């Protein structure tokens, strides 16, 4: 006899007469009855620990992983359906991808059966569910003659000829040669059948690359003549960006000759508006292979982005090889039923996960460097550390009691700033990470530490008393007791937790500085002025206004508000759109038209480094969802980072962006 099941989940928002309902319908599709079984499921939505479960029992809950069972004595016969309803979620479902996207049944005899799940059905919603990147067709008539994203500072070209078969690149000097090598490899990988680089014998048009003093670090100029082009730049970065511009123009003119032209004269002068034009990728919630990370970096280079923020650790997983602590990748890189980390965010009961070896990371760093991109590693601390603490429990205060919860539902997930072994661990990790990543930046995260963190730790309470006095200690102890050992709110500046975190960040930052590196952090790293402002930068993410406020305080700032630049947010309010919704939604136009400089004073603008998109991966088990959420919004952020506000134009962008490459090649259905 075979055992098989299927799961359907439903979502009914709360009404005046009925509380919200998260319905679970498990059907026995096998040929044997099932009794004394358990149902496990995961997805972005989190059943609240205090939720009621109608027609069932809530057995375990860790963040978005839930294990439930039917009532005692229940038997699920073949062809029958068991229906249970959870009343209480950490947040209401907003989009179809919020619900369970992986599930399994544990039978009475211990067998684990993986079961298919259907997308969560929302009450009253019957529109087709959306996946794949939205299509932006190239129009018959475009607002401009050339397809270039980001749009340059000055385009003054003339004439029109048939686009050349390719570019015959003729570098002079080492900087130009390095740029040519990087560009040639890039187009061969992104557009393998288009042969954008061709020798003269194959009708390639000569492109000379010559050095010119006085241009900026990333600036370039292109001069056009009838059968020749010349790129001038002062660095390999400038040469590389000039080549990327020619590559954009050539693809447009070849693929759409009735819309875009190839000039016979004139010039392009260009340089970026911001020095920091980045994208972040969270590889902890979902694992991306080295090949996938490499492709994203190549797409970033085609968008003239120059910073890749690699989010390598989280509560859900640790993804970076550390030689001194092999348990991190032996234990914390994997999830599955019966493991230290259960199935989370769509991973099934089988062992799932992975990590990057040092050789793989060095290869990715070398690729990025060849494409004028710096790789910024992030090891998020002291919060978001649940996975690593499962692997290395000796990093906890052995006398800590009770439990606090993060906003994502992880208990006791933060490195203890008063436990001395923590610092030996952190310093060892920093040493190994900086040896792999030559960017000279170590991003330590510092975000979302729970407000009641360490309130049951004698070591932390003693430290707090020394730092801030007995009254602050008493306040923190009372938080622990009054909150019943649970609190999901994040630490706020001036709170006991923030004081302890600031001491931790200050000590870690001092070590990073002694290693000759810059400290990166999320906005919380600025709490208590824990980092030296001339040796750090912070990323404002909670809202738009925090960026200008931090700049006024003298912090170098990278703008990445969740409301506009978090690419996990859905493209629209519709249930049919996939993605998250805690910060609202932002379609391609809203993302494009957001202006990072708005609200900054002249003083504040001196500290505005640039912009960054963030690709958080909770929803992205399906790579077609990745394509829908990231593209074309990645290009919208890229143009905001390069093109001056007065040169931005959404109608132009919309006409050109259909030529930009995407990650997996998934396109939305017609």
QUIHUZI-V967717 format. One record per residue. SS is DSSP state (@ for helix, = for strand, . for the rest). D_CENTER is the distance of its C-alpha to the mean C-alpha in whole Angstrom. Layout:
ss=SS d_center=D_CENTER
ss=SS d_center=D_CENTER
This chain:
ss=. d_center=44
ss=. d_center=41
ss=. d_center=38
ss=. d_center=35
ss== d_center=34
ss== d_center=31
ss== d_center=29
ss== d_center=29
ss== d_center=27
ss== d_center=28
ss== d_center=27
ss== d_center=29
ss=. d_center=29
ss=. d_center=31
ss=. d_center=34
ss=. d_center=37
ss=. d_center=39
ss=. d_center=36
ss=. d_center=33
ss=. d_center=30
ss== d_center=30
ss== d_center=28
ss== d_center=30
ss== d_center=30
ss== d_center=32
ss== d_center=33
ss== d_center=36
ss== d_center=38
ss=. d_center=38
ss=. d_center=40
ss=. d_center=43
ss=. d_center=44
ss=. d_center=44
ss== d_center=41
ss== d_center=42
ss=. d_center=40
ss=. d_center=37
ss== d_center=33
ss== d_center=30
ss== d_center=27
ss== d_center=24
ss== d_center=20
ss== d_center=17
ss=. d_center=15
ss=. d_center=18
ss=. d_center=20
ss== d_center=24
ss== d_center=25
ss== d_center=27
ss== d_center=30
ss== d_center=30
ss== d_center=33
ss== d_center=33
ss== d_center=36
ss=. d_center=38
ss=. d_center=36
ss== d_center=35
ss== d_center=32
ss== d_center=32
ss== d_center=28
ss== d_center=25
ss== d_center=22
ss=. d_center=19
ss=. d_center=18
ss== d_center=21
ss== d_center=24
ss== d_center=28
ss== d_center=31
ss== d_center=34
ss=. d_center=37
ss=. d_center=40
ss=. d_center=43
ss=. d_center=45
ss=. d_center=43
ss== d_center=43
ss== d_center=41
ss=. d_center=43
ss=. d_center=43
ss=. d_center=42
ss=. d_center=41
ss== d_center=38
ss== d_center=37
ss== d_center=35
ss== d_center=34
ss== d_center=32
ss== d_center=30
ss== d_center=31
ss== d_center=28
ss== d_center=24
ss=. d_center=22
ss=. d_center=21
ss=. d_center=22
ss=. d_center=21
ss=. d_center=20
ss=. d_center=19
ss=@ d_center=20
ss=@ d_center=17
ss=@ d_center=17
ss=. d_center=20
ss== d_center=21
ss== d_center=20
ss== d_center=21
ss== d_center=25
ss== d_center=28
ss== d_center=31
ss== d_center=33
ss=. d_center=37
ss=. d_center=39
ss=. d_center=40
ss=. d_center=37
ss=. d_center=35
ss== d_center=32
ss== d_center=31
ss== d_center=28
ss== d_center=28
ss== d_center=27
ss== d_center=25
ss=. d_center=25
ss=. d_center=23
ss=. d_center=24
ss== d_center=27
ss== d_center=27
ss=. d_center=30
ss=. d_center=31
ss=. d_center=29
ss=. d_center=30
ss=. d_center=28
ss=. d_center=26
ss=. d_center=23
ss=. d_center=21
ss=. d_center=18
ss=. d_center=18
ss== d_center=17
ss=. d_center=20
ss=. d_center=23
ss=. d_center=24
ss=. d_center=27
ss=. d_center=29
ss=. d_center=32
ss=. d_center=35
ss=. d_center=35
ss=. d_center=32
ss=. d_center=33
ss=. d_center=33
ss=. d_center=34
ss=. d_center=31
ss=. d_center=28
ss=. d_center=25
ss=. d_center=22
ss=. d_center=21
ss=. d_center=25
ss=. d_center=27
ss=. d_center=29
ss== d_center=32
ss== d_center=33
ss== d_center=37
ss== d_center=38
ss== d_center=41
ss=. d_center=43
ss=. d_center=42
ss== d_center=42
ss=. d_center=41
ss=. d_center=38
ss=. d_center=38
ss=. d_center=38
ss== d_center=35
ss== d_center=35
ss== d_center=37
ss== d_center=35
ss== d_center=38
ss== d_center=36
ss=. d_center=38
ss=. d_center=37
ss=@ d_center=35
ss=@ d_center=32
ss=@ d_center=32
ss=@ d_center=33
ss=@ d_center=29
ss=@ d_center=28
ss=@ d_center=30
ss=@ d_center=29
ss=@ d_center=25
ss=@ d_center=26
ss=@ d_center=28
ss=@ d_center=26
ss=@ d_center=23
ss=@ d_center=25
ss=@ d_center=26
ss=@ d_center=23
ss=@ d_center=22
ss=. d_center=25
ss=. d_center=27
ss=. d_center=30
ss=. d_center=30
ss=. d_center=32
ss=. d_center=31
ss== d_center=33
ss=. d_center=36
ss=. d_center=39
ss=@ d_center=42
ss=@ d_center=44
ss=@ d_center=42
ss=. d_center=42
ss== d_center=39
ss== d_center=39
ss== d_center=40
ss== d_center=37
ss== d_center=38
ss== d_center=36
ss== d_center=38
ss== d_center=37
ss=. d_center=37
ss=. d_center=38
ss=. d_center=36
ss=. d_center=33
ss=. d_center=30
ss=. d_center=27
ss=. d_center=25
ss=. d_center=28
ss== d_center=30
ss== d_center=33
ss== d_center=34
ss== d_center=38
ss== d_center=39
ss== d_center=43
ss=. d_center=44
ss=. d_center=43
ss== d_center=41
ss== d_center=38
ss== d_center=38
ss== d_center=34
ss== d_center=35
ss== d_center=32
ss=. d_center=33
ss=. d_center=30
ss=@ d_center=28
ss=@ d_center=25
ss=@ d_center=27
ss=@ d_center=29
ss=@ d_center=26
ss=@ d_center=25
ss=@ d_center=28
ss=@ d_center=28
ss=@ d_center=25
ss=@ d_center=27
ss=@ d_center=30
ss=@ d_center=28
ss=@ d_center=26
ss=@ d_center=30
ss=@ d_center=31
ss=@ d_center=29
ss=@ d_center=30
ss=@ d_center=33
ss=@ d_center=34
ss=@ d_center=32
ss=. d_center=33
ss=. d_center=37
ss=. d_center=38
ss=. d_center=35
ss=. d_center=34
ss=. d_center=36
ss== d_center=37
ss=. d_center=39
ss=. d_center=42
ss== d_center=42
ss== d_center=40
ss== d_center=37
ss== d_center=33
ss== d_center=32
ss== d_center=29
ss=. d_center=27
ss=. d_center=23
ss=. d_center=23
ss=. d_center=21
ss=. d_center=20
ss== d_center=17
ss== d_center=15
ss== d_center=11
ss== d_center=8
ss== d_center=5
ss== d_center=3
ss== d_center=4
ss=. d_center=7
ss=. d_center=9
ss=. d_center=9
ss=. d_center=10
ss=. d_center=11
ss=. d_center=11
ss=. d_center=15
ss=@ d_center=15
ss=@ d_center=17
ss=@ d_center=13
ss=@ d_center=12
ss=@ d_center=15
ss=@ d_center=15
ss=@ d_center=11
ss=@ d_center=13
ss=@ d_center=16
ss=@ d_center=15
ss=@ d_center=13
ss=@ d_center=17
ss=@ d_center=19
ss=. d_center=17
ss=. d_center=18
ss=. d_center=15
ss=. d_center=16
ss== d_center=13
ss== d_center=10
ss== d_center=8
ss== d_center=8
ss== d_center=7
ss=. d_center=10
ss== d_center=12
ss=. d_center=12
ss=. d_center=14
ss=. d_center=14
ss=. d_center=14
ss== d_center=15
ss=. d_center=14
ss== d_center=16
ss=. d_center=20
ss=. d_center=22
ss=. d_center=26
ss=. d_center=27
ss=. d_center=25
ss=. d_center=25
ss=@ d_center=25
ss=@ d_center=21
ss=@ d_center=21
ss=@ d_center=24
ss=@ d_center=23
ss=. d_center=19
ss=. d_center=18
ss== d_center=19
ss== d_center=20
ss=. d_center=23
ss=. d_center=26
ss=. d_center=28
ss=. d_center=25
ss=. d_center=24
ss=. d_center=21
ss=. d_center=22
ss=. d_center=20
ss=. d_center=17
ss=. d_center=15
ss=. d_center=17
ss=. d_center=18
ss=. d_center=22
ss=. d_center=25
ss=. d_center=25
ss=. d_center=23
ss== d_center=19
ss== d_center=17
ss=. d_center=17
ss=. d_center=16
ss== d_center=17
ss=. d_center=20
ss=@ d_center=21
ss=@ d_center=23
ss=@ d_center=19
ss=@ d_center=17
ss=@ d_center=20
ss=@ d_center=21
ss=@ d_center=17
ss=@ d_center=18
ss=@ d_center=21
ss=@ d_center=20
ss=@ d_center=17
ss=@ d_center=20
ss=@ d_center=22
ss=. d_center=20
ss=. d_center=20
ss=. d_center=17
ss== d_center=16
ss== d_center=14
ss== d_center=13
ss== d_center=12
ss== d_center=11
ss== d_center=14
ss== d_center=13
ss== d_center=17
ss=. d_center=19
ss=. d_center=17
ss=. d_center=15
ss=. d_center=17
ss=@ d_center=19
ss=@ d_center=18
ss=@ d_center=20
ss=@ d_center=22
ss=@ d_center=23
ss=@ d_center=24
ss=. d_center=26
ss=@ d_center=27
ss=@ d_center=30
ss=@ d_center=27
ss=. d_center=28
ss=. d_center=31
ss=. d_center=34
ss=. d_center=36
ss=. d_center=33
ss=. d_center=34
ss=. d_center=32
ss=. d_center=29
ss=. d_center=26
ss== d_center=23
ss=. d_center=19
ss=. d_center=18
ss=. d_center=16
ss=. d_center=20
ss=. d_center=20
ss== d_center=23
ss=. d_center=24
ss=. d_center=20
ss=. d_center=21
ss=. d_center=22
ss=. d_center=26
ss=. d_center=27
ss=. d_center=30
ss=. d_center=30
ss=. d_center=31
ss=@ d_center=30
ss=@ d_center=27
ss=@ d_center=27
ss=@ d_center=29
ss=@ d_center=26
ss=@ d_center=23
ss=@ d_center=25
ss=@ d_center=25
ss=@ d_center=22
ss=@ d_center=21
ss=@ d_center=24
ss=@ d_center=23
ss=@ d_center=19
ss=@ d_center=21
ss=@ d_center=23
ss=@ d_center=21
ss=. d_center=19
ss=. d_center=21
ss=. d_center=19
ss=. d_center=21
ss== d_center=18
ss== d_center=17
ss== d_center=14
ss== d_center=15
ss== d_center=13
ss=. d_center=16
ss=. d_center=14
ss=. d_center=16
ss=. d_center=19
ss== d_center=21
ss=. d_center=24
ss=. d_center=27
ss=. d_center=25
ss=. d_center=28
ss=. d_center=31
ss=. d_center=32
ss=. d_center=32
ss=@ d_center=36
ss=@ d_center=34
ss=@ d_center=32
ss=@ d_center=34
ss=@ d_center=37
ss=@ d_center=34
ss=@ d_center=34
ss=@ d_center=37
ss=@ d_center=38
ss=@ d_center=35
ss=@ d_center=36
ss=. d_center=39
ss=@ d_center=41
ss=@ d_center=40
ss=@ d_center=36
ss=@ d_center=36
ss=@ d_center=38
ss=@ d_center=36
ss=@ d_center=33
ss=@ d_center=35
ss=@ d_center=36
ss=@ d_center=33
ss=@ d_center=32
ss=@ d_center=36
ss=@ d_center=35
ss=. d_center=32
ss=. d_center=33
ss=. d_center=31
ss=. d_center=28
ss=. d_center=25
ss=. d_center=22
ss=. d_center=22
ss== d_center=20
ss=. d_center=22
ss=. d_center=24
ss=. d_center=25
ss=. d_center=29
ss=. d_center=28
ss=@ d_center=30
ss=@ d_center=26
ss=@ d_center=25
ss=@ d_center=28
ss=@ d_center=27
ss=@ d_center=24
ss=@ d_center=25
ss=@ d_center=27
ss=@ d_center=25
ss=@ d_center=23
ss=@ d_center=26
ss=@ d_center=27
ss=@ d_center=24
ss=@ d_center=23
ss=@ d_center=27
ss=@ d_center=27
ss=@ d_center=24
ss=@ d_center=26
ss=@ d_center=29
ss=. d_center=27
ss=. d_center=27
ss=. d_center=23
ss== d_center=21
ss== d_center=19
ss== d_center=16
ss== d_center=15
ss== d_center=13
ss=@ d_center=16
ss=@ d_center=18
ss=@ d_center=19
ss=@ d_center=21
ss=@ d_center=23
ss=@ d_center=27
ss=@ d_center=26
ss=. d_center=25
ss=. d_center=24
ss=. d_center=26
ss=@ d_center=25
ss=@ d_center=26
ss=@ d_center=24
ss== d_center=21
ss== d_center=18
ss== d_center=16
ss== d_center=13
ss== d_center=14
ss=. d_center=12
ss=. d_center=15
ss=. d_center=17
ss=. d_center=18
ss=@ d_center=21
ss=@ d_center=20
ss=@ d_center=19
ss=@ d_center=23
ss=@ d_center=24
ss=@ d_center=22
ss=@ d_center=23
ss=@ d_center=27
ss=. d_center=27
ss=. d_center=26
ss=. d_center=23
ss=. d_center=21
ss== d_center=18
ss== d_center=15
ss== d_center=14
ss=. d_center=11
ss=. d_center=13
ss=@ d_center=11
ss=@ d_center=14
ss=@ d_center=13
ss=@ d_center=10
ss== d_center=8
ss=. d_center=8
ss=. d_center=8
ss== d_center=11
ss=. d_center=14
ss=. d_center=16
ss=. d_center=19
ss=. d_center=21
ss=. d_center=22
ss=. d_center=22
ss=. d_center=22
ss=. d_center=18
ss=. d_center=16
ss=. d_center=13
ss== d_center=12
ss=. d_center=15
ss=. d_center=15
ss=. d_center=15
ss=. d_center=17
ss=. d_center=16
ss=. d_center=16
ss=. d_center=17
ss=@ d_center=17
ss=@ d_center=20
ss=@ d_center=19
ss=@ d_center=16
ss=@ d_center=18
ss=@ d_center=21
ss=. d_center=19
ss=. d_center=21
ss=. d_center=19
ss=. d_center=22
ss=. d_center=24
ss=. d_center=25
ss=. d_center=26
ss=. d_center=29
ss=@ d_center=30
ss=@ d_center=30
ss=@ d_center=26
ss=@ d_center=26
ss=. d_center=27
ss=. d_center=24
ss== d_center=21
ss== d_center=19
ss== d_center=17
ss== d_center=14
ss== d_center=10
ss== d_center=8
ss== d_center=4
ss== d_center=3
ss=. d_center=3
ss=. d_center=6
ss=. d_center=9
ss=. d_center=11
ss=. d_center=10
ss=. d_center=13
ss=. d_center=15
ss=@ d_center=14
ss=@ d_center=16
ss=@ d_center=14
ss=@ d_center=11
ss=@ d_center=13
ss=@ d_center=14
ss=@ d_center=11
ss=@ d_center=10
ss=. d_center=13
ss=. d_center=15
ss=@ d_center=13
ss=@ d_center=11
ss=@ d_center=15
ss=@ d_center=16
ss=@ d_center=14
ss=@ d_center=15
ss=@ d_center=18
ss=@ d_center=18
ss=@ d_center=17
ss=@ d_center=20
ss=. d_center=23
ss=. d_center=25
ss=@ d_center=25
ss=@ d_center=29
ss=@ d_center=28
ss=. d_center=25
ss=. d_center=26
ss=@ d_center=24
ss=@ d_center=27
ss=@ d_center=27
ss=@ d_center=23
ss=@ d_center=24
ss=@ d_center=27
ss=@ d_center=25
ss=@ d_center=21
ss=@ d_center=23
ss=@ d_center=24
ss=. d_center=20
ss=. d_center=19
ss=. d_center=16
ss=. d_center=14
ss=. d_center=16
ss=. d_center=19
ss=. d_center=19
ss== d_center=21
ss=. d_center=22
ss=. d_center=25
ss=. d_center=28
